[in-house]
Amino acid sequence: MEIVKIPHPVLFQKAKPVEKIDKKILELVEEMKKTLLAAENPKGVGLAAPQVGKPLRIFLTKPWPKSTIGVFINPELKDQSEELTSGVPERDNKQSFSSNKLEGCLSIPKIWGVVKRHERVTLKYQTPDGKTHVKKFSGFMATIIQHEMDHLDGRLFSSRTVEQKGKFYQIEKNKKGEEELIEIELA
């Protein structure tokens, strides 16, 4: 499957609930898994159905390279913490600013921004077997969930960056051919 990019209209519409987890939905989930695993530069950590052109309330997560892919169908945020964080709070602060504090999106290639998200969330969702779960998530996983929930509601991280008066960055190669972050202004 191809990941749709801005300004595709599906990215800005509210996704519809999955009425029945049938063979068609399970095939979509499998195709989304392949698409998420194939995403490079950046490596995908989450993928919502609208990002593959399907306005359905489904998203996947894969926060770390060795993580299994989580599948969330008809997710609903039930609670969230007051505390906010940005980026990947679990990562060592000695790592670069870009890998620690910036959020990106497979549908907005090569643009990164600072977004504050709730440190913890409680999510109600279904798994492909049709079972309903209510679970608490924190840290990076909570950030991914909120990013993907925004996709299901027709919002992109960039709108949160603007609302929060955050900064945007893009990766450019310097004279030595090394990648570095450059602050940019979006018109």
NUKEMI-277970 format. One line per 5 residues: number of its first residue (from 1); their letters; for each residue x, y, z of N, C-alpha, C, CB. Coordinates in steps of 0.02 Angstrom, whole numbers, plus 50000, padded with zeros to 5 digits. Glycine has a CB too. Example, Ala and Ser with C-alpha at 12.3 -4.5 7.8 and 13.67 -1.06 7.14 Angstrom:
// residues 2
1 = as = 50660,49716,50390,50615,49775,50390,50660,49835,50390,50565,49776,50452; 50642,49888,50354,50684,49947,50357,50645,50002,50394,50704,49970,50286 $
***
This chain:
// residues 187
1 = meivk = 50042,49941,50000,50000,50000,50000,50044,50062,50000,49952,50000,50061; 50019,50113,49971,50056,50176,49969,50032,50222,50026,50048,50211,49901; 50079,50256,50058,50061,50305,50109,50042,50370,50075,50120,50315,50160; 49982,50395,50090,49961,50458,50059,49994,50516,50096,49884,50465,50061; 50008,50568,50058,50043,50627,50084,49997,50688,50081,50109,50640,50044 $
6 = iphpv = 50016,50738,50120,49977,50801,50117,49985,50828,50046,50002,50853,50171; 49935,50858,50018,49871,50880,50046,49812,50833,50033,49855,50948,50019; 49823,50768,50030,49769,50720,50015,49710,50732,50062,49794,50647,50020; 49649,50738,50036,49591,50754,50078,49574,50703,50132,49531,50763,50035; 49591,50639,50123,49575,50589,50173,49610,50603,50240,49594,50519,50148 $
11 = lfqka = 49666,50638,50236,49704,50654,50297,49669,50706,50340,49773,50679,50278; 49620,50740,50312,49587,50795,50348,49514,50779,50364,49590,50858,50307; 49493,50716,50356,49424,50698,50372,49423,50650,50431,49389,50667,50311; 49368,50651,50467,49359,50607,50524,49346,50536,50499,49301,50632,50571; 49383,50488,50525,49376,50418,50505,49313,50388,50535,49438,50377,50526 $
16 = kpvek = 49286,50339,50499,49224,50305,50521,49240,50243,50562,49181,50286,50459; 49197,50227,50610,49208,50166,50648,49204,50103,50604,49155,50160,50705; 49240,50052,50624,49237,49988,50591,49173,49954,50617,49302,49943,50604; 49127,49939,50572,49064,49908,50591,49072,49835,50611,49013,49915,50534; 49114,49799,50572,49123,49728,50584,49195,49709,50566,49072,49685,50542 $
21 = idkki = 49227,49673,50611,49295,49650,50597,49288,49585,50556,49337,49638,50664; 49290,49594,50491,49282,49538,50445,49346,49526,50405,49223,49551,50397; 49342,49483,50356,49400,49465,50316,49431,49527,50282,49381,49413,50263; 49388,49571,50258,49412,49632,50224,49453,49676,50272,49352,49672,50196; 49430,49683,50334,49465,49724,50384,49531,49690,50402,49421,49734,50447 $
26 = lelve = 49530,49624,50412,49591,49587,50429,49642,49591,50373,49575,49514,50445; 49620,49591,50310,49666,49599,50253,49696,49669,50253,49630,49585,50187; 49655,49719,50268,49679,49788,50272,49733,49794,50326,49621,49837,50287; 49720,49764,50385,49769,49765,50439,49835,49733,50417,49742,49729,50502; 49832,49677,50383,49893,49644,50360,49931,49687,50309,49875,49575,50327 $
31 = emkkt = 49895,49719,50264,49927,49764,50216,49958,49825,50251,49876,49788,50162; 49923,49851,50301,49950,49907,50340,50014,49887,50377,49898,49933,50390; 50016,49825,50403,50076,49801,50437,50136,49801,50389,50065,49730,50465; 50125,49775,50329,50179,49774,50279,50202,49844,50262,50155,49738,50215; 50154,49890,50256,50170,49960,50239,50210,49992,50296,50106,50000,50226 $
36 = llaae = 50190,49981,50357,50226,50009,50415,50297,49982,50417,50189,49993,50480; 50305,49917,50408,50372,49887,50411,50417,49911,50354,50366,49811,50409; 50387,49929,50298,50426,49951,50240,50445,50025,50244,50386,49939,50176; 50414,50063,50289,50427,50135,50294,50499,50148,50316,50377,50169,50343; 50534,50188,50278,50604,50206,50292,50612,50281,50287,50653,50169,50244 $
41 = npkgv = 50657,50307,50326,50678,50378,50322,50619,50426,50322,50719,50389,50260; 50580,50431,50375,50595,50399,50439,50564,50330,50444,50570,50442,50496; 50590,50291,50491,50561,50226,50507,50494,50240,50540,50609,50184,50554; 50442,50205,50519,50376,50216,50547,50369,50184,50616,50323,50189,50501; 50338,50219,50662,50322,50192,50728,50247,50185,50737,50352,50236,50783 $
46 = glaap = 50209,50212,50690,50136,50208,50692,50108,50221,50622,50107,50257,50743; 50048,50195,50610,50016,50205,50546,49941,50201,50556,50041,50153,50493; 49905,50252,50534,49832,50253,50538,49803,50237,50469,49807,50321,50564; 49744,50206,50470,49711,50187,50406,49703,50247,50358,49643,50157,50421; 49686,50308,50382,49682,50363,50334,49748,50376,50296,49662,50426,50371 $
51 = qvgkp = 49804,50357,50326,49868,50367,50293,49879,50320,50233,49925,50358,50342; 49837,50270,50227,49839,50226,50168,49775,50235,50128,49849,50152,50189; 49741,50292,50139,49683,50309,50099,49617,50278,50122,49694,50290,50030; 49616,50248,50181,49556,50215,50207,49530,50253,50268,49570,50140,50225; 49474,50288,50263,49449,50328,50319,49413,50285,50372,49401,50381,50294 $
56 = lrifl = 49451,50239,50402,49425,50194,50454,49464,50203,50519,49428,50121,50431; 49431,50190,50575,49462,50199,50640,49505,50139,50660,49408,50212,50694; 49563,50136,50627,49612,50083,50640,49681,50116,50640,49608,50025,50585; 49723,50096,50687,49793,50116,50683,49837,50061,50710,49806,50181,50720; 49901,50063,50690,49952,50015,50712,50007,50053,50748,49980,49976,50652 $
61 = tkpwp = 50042,50018,50792,50100,50047,50825,50158,49997,50824,50083,50068,50898; 50218,50024,50821,50280,49984,50827,50334,50032,50854,50301,49951,50758; 50331,50045,50920,50375,50097,50948,50449,50083,50943,50357,50107,51018; 50469,50021,50947,50541,50005,50947,50554,49951,50895,50565,49982,51018; 50614,49947,50869,50629,49897,50816,50609,49825,50835,50702,49899,50800 $
66 = kstig = 50617,49806,50898,50602,49737,50918,50530,49728,50943,50649,49715,50972; 50490,49782,50943,50420,49778,50965,50378,49739,50914,50391,49848,50975; 50328,49705,50939,50278,49676,50894,50231,49733,50874,50239,49616,50927; 50197,49725,50819,50150,49777,50795,50086,49772,50835,50137,49769,50719; 50066,49828,50865,50002,49832,50900,49948,49854,50851,50006,49881,50960 $
71 = vfinp = 49889,49823,50856,49833,49840,50812,49776,49866,50856,49810,49777,50770; 49751,49925,50839,49699,49958,50878,49641,49974,50831,49727,50023,50912; 49584,49944,50844,49524,49954,50803,49472,49990,50845,49496,49886,50775; 49441,50041,50816,49391,50083,50850,49416,50109,50918,49327,50042,50861; 49476,50138,50919,49504,50162,50983,49467,50224,51008,49578,50177,50975 $
76 = elkdq = 49463,50229,51074,49434,50288,51107,49478,50307,51166,49360,50274,51130; 49499,50370,51169,49536,50394,51227,49487,50402,51285,49573,50462,51212; 49502,50370,51341,49458,50372,51399,49484,50419,51453,49449,50302,51428; 49550,50429,51455,49579,50471,51507,49649,50491,51484,49582,50435,51577; 49673,50547,51512,49741,50569,51496,49768,50607,51556,49742,50613,51432 $
81 = seelt = 49833,50605,51564,49866,50639,51620,49869,50714,51609,49936,50611,51631; 49878,50749,51663,49890,50822,51659,49960,50836,51632,49880,50855,51728; 50008,50793,51652,50078,50803,51633,50088,50796,51558,50123,50754,51670; 50128,50841,51531,50143,50840,51459,50216,50823,51448,50126,50908,51427; 50230,50796,51390,50298,50780,51371,50303,50791,51296,50317,50706,51390 $
86 = sgvpe = 50363,50790,51269,50372,50794,51197,50423,50743,51175,50392,50865,51175; 50413,50717,51116,50462,50670,51088,50460,50601,51119,50530,50697,51094; 50519,50576,51136,50527,50508,51162,50557,50513,51232,50572,50465,51115; 50516,50519,51284,50543,50529,51351,50587,50473,51376,50487,50538,51398; 50579,50411,51350,50620,50355,51373,50692,50358,51349,50589,50290,51351 $
91 = rdnkq = 50704,50396,51297,50772,50396,51269,50819,50436,51313,50771,50425,51197; 50881,50416,51311,50933,50448,51349,50942,50520,51324,51000,50409,51343; 50945,50567,51369,50952,50637,51350,51018,50652,51315,50946,50681,51411; 51065,50606,51316,51128,50618,51282,51120,50611,51206,51181,50569,51307; 51065,50580,51185,51054,50574,51113,51035,50642,51084,50999,50522,51098 $
96 = sfssn = 51037,50646,51019,51025,50710,50986,50955,50736,50999,51038,50704,50912; 50948,50802,50994,50884,50835,51003,50832,50806,50956,50890,50910,50992; 50853,50793,50894,50805,50769,50844,50775,50702,50864,50838,50764,50777; 50816,50657,50890,50789,50591,50906,50752,50592,50972,50845,50539,50908; 50759,50644,51010,50728,50647,51076,50663,50686,51079,50776,50677,51124 $
101 = klegc = 50660,50743,51045,50606,50790,51058,50561,50806,50999,50634,50852,51082; 50576,50783,50939,50536,50802,50881,50489,50748,50859,50582,50821,50824; 50432,50770,50832,50382,50724,50806,50380,50733,50730,50312,50736,50838; 50372,50677,50695,50366,50679,50623,50307,50637,50601,50431,50655,50589; 50298,50632,50535,50240,50595,50509,50257,50568,50440,50177,50640,50507 $
106 = lsipk = 50238,50506,50428,50250,50476,50362,50211,50512,50307,50231,50403,50364; 50158,50547,50325,50118,50583,50275,50142,50655,50263,50045,50585,50296; 50191,50676,50303,50222,50743,50294,50298,50731,50293,50201,50794,50352; 50324,50706,50238,50394,50687,50236,50443,50744,50249,50409,50656,50170; 50495,50727,50286,50553,50770,50297,50539,50833,50338,50581,50791,50231 $
111 = iwgvv = 50480,50837,50370,50465,50894,50413,50455,50867,50484,50401,50933,50389; 50484,50901,50532,50481,50881,50603,50458,50941,50643,50550,50854,50628; 50427,50928,50700,50404,50982,50743,50402,50962,50816,50336,51007,50721; 50402,51012,50858,50396,51000,50930,50322,50999,50947,50434,51056,50972; 50300,50945,50979,50230,50938,50999,50229,50913,51071,50190,50889,50951 $
116 = krher = 50191,50946,51113,50181,50922,51181,50120,50876,51182,50173,50982,51232; 50128,50818,51213,50075,50769,51218,50068,50748,51291,50090,50707,51172; 50011,50718,51307,50000,50693,51375,50047,50635,51389,49927,50671,51384; 50077,50635,51448,50125,50583,51468,50092,50514,51472,50156,50601,51536; 50028,50511,51494,49993,50447,51501,49923,50453,51472,49990,50426,51575 $
121 = vtlky = 49899,50399,51442,49831,50396,51417,49800,50328,51434,49829,50408,51339; 49734,50327,51438,49697,50264,51444,49656,50257,51380,49651,50262,51508; 49663,50199,51348,49632,50187,51283,49586,50126,51286,49686,50179,51229; 49527,50133,51258,49482,50076,51247,49485,50060,51172,49407,50093,51270; 49493,49997,51155,49501,49978,51085,49484,49905,51076,49573,49992,51060 $
126 = qtpdg = 49477,49885,51013,49468,49815,50994,49531,49790,50960,49406,49806,50948; 49543,49725,50968,49598,49692,50932,49567,49653,50874,49638,49645,50980; 49608,49629,50827,49581,49594,50769,49537,49534,50785,49637,49572,50726; 49545,49506,50845,49502,49449,50864,49434,49472,50890,49536,49408,50918; 49421,49538,50889,49357,49565,50909,49350,49580,50983,49303,49518,50889 $
131 = kthvk = 49402,49564,51023,49399,49576,51095,49410,49650,51110,49451,49533,51132; 49374,49675,51161,49382,49744,51183,49429,49747,51243,49312,49775,51201; 49473,49796,51242,49523,49805,51295,49520,49878,51318,49594,49787,51271; 49537,49888,51382,49549,49955,51409,49617,49950,51442,49492,49977,51460; 49664,49993,51418,49733,49988,51441,49764,50057,51450,49774,49946,51393 $
136 = kfsgf = 49809,50063,51498,49846,50125,51509,49913,50121,51472,49857,50139,51585; 49933,50176,51442,49997,50181,51407,50032,50244,51431,49986,50182,51329; 50099,50242,51430,50137,50301,51450,50197,50311,51404,50161,50295,51523; 50229,50369,51412,50290,50384,51375,50280,50385,51300,50342,50334,51393; 50329,50356,51265,50329,50357,51192,50267,50325,51163,50391,50322,51166 $
141 = matii = 50244,50269,51193,50184,50236,51168,50124,50282,51173,50172,50170,51206; 50118,50319,51227,50062,50367,51235,50067,50421,51182,50063,50399,51306; 50127,50443,51166,50137,50494,51113,50114,50467,51046,50210,50515,51109; 50134,50405,51029,50115,50375,50965,50039,50369,50962,50148,50305,50957; 50008,50346,51015,49936,50337,51016,49901,50404,51003,49912,50308,51083 $
146 = qhemd = 49923,50457,51036,49891,50522,51026,49901,50547,50954,49919,50573,51076; 49960,50536,50926,49974,50555,50856,49926,50518,50809,50048,50539,50838; 49919,50452,50820,49876,50412,50776,49802,50428,50787,49888,50338,50788; 49782,50442,50849,49713,50463,50863,49698,50528,50826,49701,50472,50939; 49746,50574,50824,49737,50635,50785,49723,50619,50712,49799,50681,50792 $
151 = hldgr = 49760,50571,50684,49747,50552,50614,49675,50529,50605,49796,50495,50592; 49649,50491,50652,49581,50466,50647,49529,50522,50652,49568,50414,50702; 49550,50578,50681,49506,50636,50686,49521,50690,50634,49512,50667,50756; 49563,50673,50585,49577,50720,50530,49625,50776,50548,49513,50750,50506; 49668,50764,50598,49718,50814,50619,49788,50787,50607,49709,50832,50694 $
156 = lfssr = 49833,50833,50592,49903,50815,50583,49944,50847,50638,49928,50837,50513; 50002,50818,50652,50045,50844,50705,50062,50917,50694,50108,50803,50712; 50067,50936,50630,50087,51005,50614,50037,51056,50642,50093,51014,50538; 49973,51039,50644,49924,51086,50672,49935,51094,50747,49852,51063,50658; 49955,51040,50781,49970,51045,50852,50033,51088,50863,49980,50974,50883 $
161 = tveqk = 50083,51079,50820,50143,51119,50827,50127,51193,50821,50195,51099,50773; 50085,51211,50772,50065,51281,50762,50026,51306,50823,50022,51288,50697; 49976,51267,50846,49936,51287,50904,49980,51299,50965,49884,51234,50919; 50030,51257,50974,50074,51262,51033,50132,51310,51022,50100,51193,51051; 50130,51345,50966,50183,51393,50948,50252,51361,50949,50181,51452,50996 $
166 = gkfyq = 50254,51299,50923,50317,51262,50919,50355,51279,50856,50304,51188,50923; 50412,51248,50849,50455,51260,50791,50454,51199,50745,50527,51276,50813; 50468,51212,50681,50473,51159,50630,50545,51153,50607,50426,51173,50570; 50563,51092,50588,50631,51079,50564,50628,51033,50503,50674,51046,50621; 50680,51037,50463,50688,50988,50409,50760,50965,50410,50668,51018,50340 $
171 = ieknk = 50771,50907,50381,50839,50880,50378,50870,50901,50312,50838,50802,50386; 50929,50929,50316,50968,50947,50256,51038,50920,50264,50969,51025,50246; 51070,50909,50208,51139,50886,50210,51186,50947,50210,51155,50839,50149; 51236,50944,50254,51285,50999,50255,51339,50986,50203,51316,51005,50326; 51390,51029,50202,51443,51023,50151,51481,50957,50155,51492,51081,50159 $
176 = kgeee = 51481,50926,50214,51515,50862,50222,51470,50803,50203,51540,50854,50294; 51407,50818,50184,51360,50765,50166,51325,50735,50226,51396,50712,50129; 51335,50764,50285,51302,50740,50345,51233,50772,50353,51346,50754,50407; 51186,50735,50381,51120,50762,50392,51119,50805,50455,51067,50706,50398; 51086,50863,50450,51077,50905,50509,51009,50938,50506,51133,50958,50515 $
181 = lieie = 50984,50955,50565,50918,50987,50570,50925,51061,50559,50886,50973,50638; 50880,51088,50518,50879,51160,50504,50809,51185,50522,50896,51175,50428; 50806,51236,50564,50741,51265,50581,50711,51299,50520,50747,51315,50640; 50646,51289,50508,50613,51319,50451,50550,51356,50474,50596,51266,50398; 50528,51401,50432,50465,51437,50444,50416,51414,50391,50474,51515,50443 $
186 = la = 50357,51394,50412,50306,51374,50364,50261,51434,50350,50263,51313,50391; 50250,51447,50287,50209,51504,50267,50136,51489,50271,50227,51527,50197 $
***
